[in-house]
Amino acid sequence: MMPDNNLKAVIYCRCSTEEESQQNALVQQVKEAREVVRANGWQLVGEYVELKSGTTTKGRDEYQKLYRDLAEKNFDIVVIKSQDRLMRNVKDWYLFLDRMVNQGKRLYLYIEKKFYTSEDSLITGIKAILAEDYSKELSKKINNAHRHRQTEGTNIILTGNAYGFRKTADKRIELIEEEAKVKRAMYRLCAQGCGCRAIANILYEKGYRNRQGKRISETMIRRIIRNPINKGTVVFNKTHYDFETKQTIQQPPDKWIIHENMVPKTVSDELWGQANAEMNRRRVTGNTAGKYPKGSNPGKYNLSGKMKCGYCEETFYRKFRYNSSGQQVVEWCCSRYLYEGRIDLERARRKNPQAPEDALGCDNIHLNEEKLNTVLEDVCKEYYDTRNDKNVIDSAVELLRRALTSAPAGILEKELQEKLSALESRKNLLMEKLLDGVISDSDFKKKRRDIEEKISRIQEKLKENESKKTLEETVEQRITQIKARLQQDIMRSALVDQMLEDISSIIVFPEYLIIRFEPLHIFELNKEQNKIAAMVSKEKHFSIVVDIKDIFDGKAYIREEKEHIIQRMKEKPDITVKQLAKEMDISLSSCLYRVNTLKKEGLIQFEGKGGHGKWVVLADHSS
């Protein structure tokens, strides 16, 4: 063949299924194609290199690009290794040829050292049919071998980002303990009633990140909790690729291949079940993805991130639990408790009085959301009720008035303008003295710099005074608006919602809450730190202390659980601790702790050995 330097060529390269295991197969194919173009004297004007194999054109981006460019780009020849590089599907083969011929382009197969011609139509069609049939058979063999390995359980395929696991050189699966620790925390938090968003927030606060150093997402947490591999169970054949439809289909559960205890357990079967049961409950009861009608439960949104533990300064999070009657209870709990459990705080403080926060858990109370909302409604009355001496709005008004009455803005502006005019006159006089030769150039520059600095400071004071002037005009208007709201027929929940926007934080102690308000927000002050805003923001007395010792009983749920255990032991003396834990929907360890406490208190005893016997109630816990 005579070289033709005027012809422009492009190459298309793709590995076949058999070649994909060969690392350098694609690199070698590209080299060969470039050499063919060079040897024939053509100009190489484009390369289309596919990084993966495939039996259809779908997903093959470079093929799709080449197919479009047949009609758009200026080239004459498409160079490929052989027909099977381009496709193995008869329909796609003829569609490609039709477009190529209509656009006046040619196809060169360098293994056969020839151009495709119309006389080749029949034979290439037959080859395409054979190639497609070969692919089908190969797919069946691969699927069969894959299914055989799954049934035998001889090999587990783990992706490189399988969190918490790694594959050793001898193909064993082992835990990455640091990551397994994080996953166990996910399961514990979920089992305690935390949603995936709360879990993600708690883990982020504790400093845990994903392998990319970023925040662990809610989706990742949900996927981990749902995956049975974390209790040692591997499930194969959940999906299947259908060669005919070219789609991945979900297999029904009866076709799944399940192997228990195939990998090391990250969590126990019990904890895995509790977490997934809680997730199922949340999916049924919280059908709106955590979004509830605004006002139907005030504080559900605006409390997030604002409630802090008075003991350890950790954030309080919202969680669910179920009481012995099966009713859902919504509570706000310290994240340290959620993550690390409870401690005997007094004992911890005796050990280390200076740093009780170094103890493992937190014994602060849980706040029942329904009762908390009632407390906030009562606080709201004080917050808005202008007849009450403790009213926060009136305190804010008094503070602002003190800040404003030091000198009315109008009088201060007049004084500042007079000083500014005097400085401008001095500046002009200084210039005249320089021109008359009365002062030297160096003295002039020094004195002028001093005057300009004074002018600049006065101009800054004028700007601050302008803010003060605006504030004087708006404070009374704002007060009037707040009082007017009280006279309107507005739902109490809406008022609570408004109040929560003005709250900066709620510090929780077992016997009281410290509710701190944001004075800048109350009067919609500019966040810029002018002197007035700075003065207001530093004030300490914008807070209300709320006595809650008669509202929230931190030990109530413990008494409730103990009473339930005693009652059930009376009704069914042979009941097991495991049955009790299931009935009460608490962990086995928690239930065992309650039972052992009752035994130490002399309220119950077990008669029998080796788990065979009965419970005897010696005294009623309520007596």
Residue pairs with C-beta under 8 A, 6 or more apart in sequence:
1 40
3 40
3 41
3 42
4 40
4 41
4 42
5 41
5 42
5 43
6 43
7 40
7 41
7 42
7 43
7 76
7 77
8 42
8 43
8 45
8 74
8 75
8 76
8 77
9 37
9 40
9 42
9 43
9 44
9 45
9 75
9 76
9 77
9 78
9 79
9 108
10 44
10 45
10 46
10 47
10 48
10 66
10 69
10 73
10 75
10 77
10 78
10 79
11 30
11 33
11 34
11 36
11 37
11 44
11 46
11 47
11 48
11 49
11 78
11 79
11 80
12 48
12 49
12 50
12 62
12 63
12 66
12 78
12 79
12 80
12 85
12 86
13 26
13 29
13 30
13 33
13 47
13 48
13 49
13 50
13 80
13 81
13 85
14 26
14 29
14 49
14 50
14 53
14 60
14 62
14 63
14 85
15 22
15 25
15 26
15 29
15 50
15 52
15 53
16 53
16 84
16 85
17 53
17 135
17 138
19 25
19 26
20 52
20 53
26 49
26 51
29 81
30 47
30 49
32 81
32 110
33 79
33 80
33 81
33 110
34 44
36 79
36 108
36 110
37 43
37 44
37 79
38 44
42 76
42 77
45 73
45 74
45 75
46 69
46 73
46 75
48 62
48 63
48 65
48 66
49 62
50 60
50 61
50 62
50 63
52 59
52 60
54 60
55 88
55 89
55 132
55 135
55 139
55 243
55 246
56 87
56 89
56 92
56 246
57 63
57 64
57 67
57 87
57 89
57 92
58 246
63 86
63 87
66 78
67 96
67 99
69 75
70 78
70 96
70 99
70 100
70 103
70 105
71 99
71 103
75 105
76 105
76 106
77 105
77 106
77 107
77 108
78 100
78 105
78 106
78 107
78 108
79 108
79 110
80 86
80 107
80 108
80 109
80 110
81 109
81 110
81 111
82 109
82 111
82 112
83 93
83 109
83 124
83 127
83 128
83 131
84 127
84 131
86 93
86 96
87 93
87 96
87 128
88 128
88 131
88 132
88 134
88 135
89 128
89 132
90 125
90 128
90 129
90 132
93 124
93 125
93 128
94 125
94 128
97 107
97 116
97 121
97 124
100 106
100 107
101 118
106 115
106 116
107 115
107 116
108 114
108 115
108 116
109 115
109 116
116 124
135 243
136 243
139 241
139 243
140 243
143 240
143 241
147 237
147 257
149 155
150 236
150 237
150 257
151 236
151 257
153 234
153 259
153 262
155 171
156 167
156 173
156 234
156 262
156 263
158 165
158 166
158 167
158 173
161 211
163 179
163 183
163 210
163 211
163 220
163 224
164 175
164 176
164 179
164 180
164 182
164 183
164 224
164 230
164 266
165 173
165 174
165 175
165 176
165 229
165 263
166 173
166 174
166 176
167 173
168 174
173 262
173 263
173 264
174 264
175 264
175 266
180 266
182 203
182 208
182 216
183 224
183 230
183 266
183 267
184 266
184 267
184 271
185 199
185 202
185 203
185 206
185 208
185 339
186 199
186 203
186 221
186 224
186 225
186 275
187 225
187 230
187 267
187 271
187 272
187 274
187 275
188 271
188 275
188 338
188 339
189 198
189 199
189 202
189 338
189 339
190 196
190 199
190 221
190 225
190 275
190 278
190 279
191 271
191 274
191 275
191 278
191 587
192 278
192 319
192 321
192 333
192 338
193 278
193 319
193 320
193 321
193 331
194 202
194 317
194 319
194 338
195 282
195 286
195 290
195 318
195 319
196 218
196 219
196 221
196 222
196 225
197 218
197 290
198 317
198 318
198 319
199 218
199 221
200 215
200 216
200 217
200 218
200 221
201 315
201 317
201 335
202 315
202 317
202 335
202 338
202 339
203 216
204 215
204 216
205 314
205 315
205 335
206 339
208 216
209 215
209 216
210 216
210 217
210 220
222 279
224 230
225 275
225 276
225 279
226 276
226 279
228 234
228 235
228 272
229 235
229 263
230 265
230 266
230 267
230 272
231 265
231 266
231 267
231 268
231 269
231 272
232 260
232 261
232 262
232 263
232 264
232 265
233 258
233 259
233 260
233 261
233 262
234 258
234 259
234 262
234 263
235 256
235 257
235 258
235 259
236 256
236 257
236 258
236 259
237 251
237 255
237 256
237 257
238 250
238 251
238 256
239 248
239 249
239 250
239 251
240 248
240 249
240 251
241 247
241 248
241 249
242 248
242 249
267 275
270 587
270 588
271 587
274 587
278 320
281 320
281 328
282 320
285 328
292 300
294 301
294 497
295 491
295 493
295 494
295 497
296 493
297 369
297 373
298 373
298 376
298 377
298 493
298 494
298 496
298 497
298 500
299 369
299 372
299 373
299 376
299 496
299 497
299 500
300 318
300 369
302 497
302 500
302 501
302 503
303 318
303 332
303 500
303 506
304 318
305 315
306 500
306 503
306 504
306 505
306 506
307 315
307 316
307 332
307 367
307 505
307 506
307 508
308 314
308 315
308 316
308 505
308 506
308 507
308 508
309 315
309 316
309 334
309 335
309 336
309 362
309 364
309 507
309 508
310 364
310 507
310 508
310 509
310 514
311 334
311 345
311 356
311 357
311 362
311 363
311 364
311 509
312 334
312 336
312 356
312 357
312 362
312 364
313 357
314 334
314 335
314 336
314 362
315 334
315 335
316 332
316 333
316 334
316 335
316 367
316 508
317 332
317 333
317 335
317 338
318 330
318 331
318 332
318 369
319 330
319 331
319 332
319 333
319 338
320 328
320 329
320 330
320 331
321 328
321 329
321 331
321 585
322 328
322 329
322 585
323 329
323 557
323 560
324 560
324 561
324 564
324 583
324 584
326 585
329 368
330 368
330 369
330 370
331 366
331 367
331 368
331 369
332 366
332 367
332 369
332 372
332 508
333 366
333 367
334 362
334 364
334 508
336 361
336 362
337 361
337 362
337 363
337 364
337 366
340 360
340 361
340 362
341 360
341 361
342 361
342 362
342 363
343 359
343 360
343 361
343 362
343 363
344 363
345 356
345 359
345 362
345 363
348 356
348 358
348 359
349 356
351 359
352 358
352 359
364 508
364 509
364 510
364 554
365 508
365 510
365 552
365 554
366 552
366 554
366 557
367 508
367 552
368 552
371 551
371 552
373 496
374 551
375 513
375 546
375 548
375 551
376 496
376 499
376 500
377 492
377 493
377 496
378 546
379 499
379 515
379 544
379 546
380 492
380 495
380 496
380 499
381 388
382 388
382 390
382 391
382 392
382 544
383 391
383 392
383 393
383 499
383 502
383 517
383 544
384 391
384 393
384 482
384 485
384 486
384 495
384 499
385 391
385 486
386 393
386 394
386 482
386 483
386 486
390 544
392 517
392 522
392 542
392 544
393 479
393 482
393 522
395 541
395 542
396 517
396 519
396 522
396 523
396 536
396 542
397 475
397 479
399 519
399 536
399 539
400 471
400 475
400 523
400 532
400 536
401 475
403 532
403 535
403 536
404 468
404 471
404 472
404 475
404 532
408 472
409 465
409 466
409 468
409 469
409 472
410 469
412 461
412 465
412 468
413 462
413 465
413 469
416 458
416 461
416 462
416 465
417 462
419 458
420 455
420 458
420 459
420 462
423 451
423 454
423 455
423 458
424 455
426 451
427 448
427 451
427 452
427 455
430 439
430 444
430 447
430 448
430 451
431 444
433 439
433 444
434 441
434 444
439 447
463 530
464 530
464 531
464 532
467 526
467 530
467 532
468 532
471 523
471 525
471 532
474 523
474 524
475 523
478 523
478 524
485 495
485 498
501 521
502 517
502 518
502 521
502 522
503 515
503 516
503 517
503 518
504 516
504 517
504 518
504 521
505 516
506 513
506 514
506 515
506 516
507 513
507 514
507 516
510 549
510 552
510 554
511 547
511 548
511 549
512 545
512 546
512 547
512 548
512 549
513 545
513 546
513 548
514 543
514 544
514 545
514 546
515 543
515 544
515 545
515 546
516 542
516 543
517 542
517 543
517 544
518 542
519 525
519 536
519 537
519 539
519 542
520 527
520 533
520 536
520 537
523 536
525 532
525 533
525 536
526 533
527 533
529 537
558 594
559 621
561 584
561 586
561 594
562 594
562 597
562 598
562 603
562 621
563 621
563 622
564 583
564 584
565 580
565 584
565 591
565 594
565 595
565 598
565 604
566 598
566 603
566 604
566 617
566 620
566 621
568 575
568 580
568 583
569 575
569 604
569 615
569 617
570 617
573 614
573 615
573 616
574 613
574 614
574 615
575 615
576 611
577 588
577 591
577 592
577 595
578 588
578 591
580 591
580 595
581 587
581 588
581 590
581 591
581 592
584 591
595 604
598 604
598 621
599 605
599 606
602 618
602 619
603 617
603 618
603 619
603 620
603 621
604 615
604 616
604 617
604 618
605 615
605 616
605 618
606 613
606 614
606 615
606 616
607 613
607 614
607 615
607 616
608 614
